[in-house]
């Protein structure tokens, strides 16, 4: 694997995956997408990992697609373009469905596919100076592969505005529409915030966190029905009988920290 991404796992179990193409503003090409997908898989499969952090080196979080790559793809066959696009779809799906919590650290501008990465993470923190744009329509393209994650984060109403206008918006607007959860003044504050979240996750039961992520994916956008009520009742019943629940509740009454 080349050095266009890095993966570091610290003693707390925080896996930091860093996009490392600052010379092209961390723009996506096929090689970077394949590397990110492999990094996501590695973090997921590492038992000691409790939190996945997605960061970027340089002044830009991600400029979206590498335009040289896009220019080459214009000469691909339809089948080649589908296969090529599927790689990003699979990478984002892998990030979105990780059983570990994920945190995006946005230290600079994020465009196109970069916004897809942010939306596929559980939590997003941005510096106040960060800017955002779903600029695909300015290039005659559409934000197709990222759309399920972005619409899931900001809703169809906001997507109608930003998918169609390609306008640039700031961190405050990203916070208002639900793309980011927290705005900080600089990268120092962002690192401190990331450390606070890491400490929070060290206090949570990893199996319960994974089950909560699966719960959200299963119930979102579903109407309340007898089947849904039965499903949620069975989920909590399973957790009540789990080793984690026994340990967590026992630790609460024993006035000690749970062992997980």
C-alpha positions, -999 to 999 in steps of 0.1 A, spaced: 0 0 0 13 35 -9 15 65 14 -15 83 0 -33 72 32 -19 63 67 -34 43 95 -22 48 131 -37 30 162 -29 45 196 -29 29 230 -65 39 236 -76 21 205 -82 51 184 -75 43 147 -66 75 128 -69 72 90 -53 101 73 -58 112 37 -23 121 25 -24 138 -9 -19 174 1 -2 183 -32 -36 178 -50 -57 190 -21 -64 154 -10 -85 148 -42 -98 113 -48 -85 90 -76 -90 53 -80 -59 44 -60 -68 66 -30 -103 53 -29 -90 17 -29 -66 25 -1 -93 42 20 -115 12 16 -88 -11 27 -80 12 57 -117 12 67 -117 -26 66 -85 -29 86 -98 -6 114 -131 -26 114 -113 -59 118 -89 -48 145 -105 -59 178 -86 -33 199 -100 -4 179 -127 15 197 -129 46 175 -121 54 139 -110 90 131 -109 102 95 -85 131 91 -65 148 63 -30 162 59 -25 197 45 -48 227 42 -77 209 25 -98 181 39 -107 168 4 -113 185 -29 -135 158 -42 -126 140 -74 -91 144 -90 -99 162 -122 -72 143 -141 -89 111 -131 -122 125 -142 -108 135 -175 -95 100 -181 -129 85 -171 -146 105 -199 -129 80 -223 -139 49 -203 -167 26 -215 -200 27 -196 -191 -6 -180 -156 7 -170 -172 38 -155 -197 18 -135 -170 -4 -121 -148 26 -113 -177 44 -95 -186 13 -76 -153 15 -58 -163 48 -41 -197 34 -34 -182 4 -17 -157 25 3 -184 48 16 -207 19 25 -178 3 44 -173 35 63 -210 40 70 -215 5 82 -184 2 105 -194 -13 138 -169 11 155 -179 48 160 -163 71 134 -153 108 137 -144 131 109 -120 160 116 -124 187 89 -95 210 91 -101 228 57 -123 229 26 -144 198 18 -160 193 -16 -179 166 -35 -168 132 -24 -152 147 7 -186 157 19 -197 121 13 -169 109 37 -181 134 63 -217 124 60 -208 87 63 -191 93 97 -211 92 129 -197 125 142 -181 155 124 -160 183 138 -150 213 116 -128 243 121 -146 275 118 -127 285 86 -137 253 67 -159 257 36 -180 231 18 -195 226 -17 -213 199 -36 -199 213 -68 -205 185 -92 -231 202 -114 -205 229 -123 -186 201 -141 -216 185 -157 -216 158 -131 -240 148 -102 -232 138 -66 -247 104 -72 -226 80 -51 -224 104 -20 -261 112 -22 -275 85 2 -251 97 29 -255 134 24 -293 133 22 -293 111 53 -273 138 71 -289 170 58 -323 159 44 -338 161 10 -348 198 14 -312 210 19 -300 186 -8 -323 203 -33 -305 235 -26 -269 225 -24 -269 197 -51 -285 220 -76 -267 253 -69 -232 240 -62 -229 270 -39 -202 272 -13 -212 273 24 -193 278 56 -190 258 88 -218 276 105 -242 266 77 -228 231 77 -237 229 114 -271 244 108 -281 219 82 -267 189 102 -236 181 82 -213 188 112 -219 185 149 -193 208 163 -174 239 152 -140 247 167 -117 277 162 -86 259 151 -69 225 148 -57 226 184 -92 228 196 -102 201 171 -76 177 185 -88 185 220 -124 178 210 -114 145 194 -96 135 225 -128 142 246 -148 120 222 -122 93 224 -125 93 263 -163 92 260 -161 61 239 -137 44 262 -165 46 288 -191 30 265 -196 -7 259 -182 -15 224 -209 -42 217 -236 -18 228 -222 9 206 -221 -15 176 -257 -26 184 -268 10 186 -253 18 152 -271 -13 137 -303 -1 155 -302 33 138 -296 18 104 -325 -6 109 -351 18 122 -344 51 103 -371 61 78 -393 32 89 -429 38 99 -438 26 134 -455 -8 129 -461 -40 148 -431 -55 131 -409 -26 141 -421 -26 177 -414 -64 179 -379 -59 164 -370 -32 189 -384 -52 218 -363 -82 208 -332 -60 205 -334 -46 240 -342 -81 254 -311 -94 237 -290 -66 252 -304 -71 287 -292 -107 287 -258 -98 273 -225 -101 292 -219 -64 286 -252 -54 303 -245 -76 333 -211 -60 336 -223 -25 331 -252 -27 355 -231 -46 380 -204 -20 379 -230 8 384 -243 -8 416 -207 -18 428 -197 19 422 -167 8 400 -157 13 363 -170 -15 340 -144 -37 324 -145 -33 287 
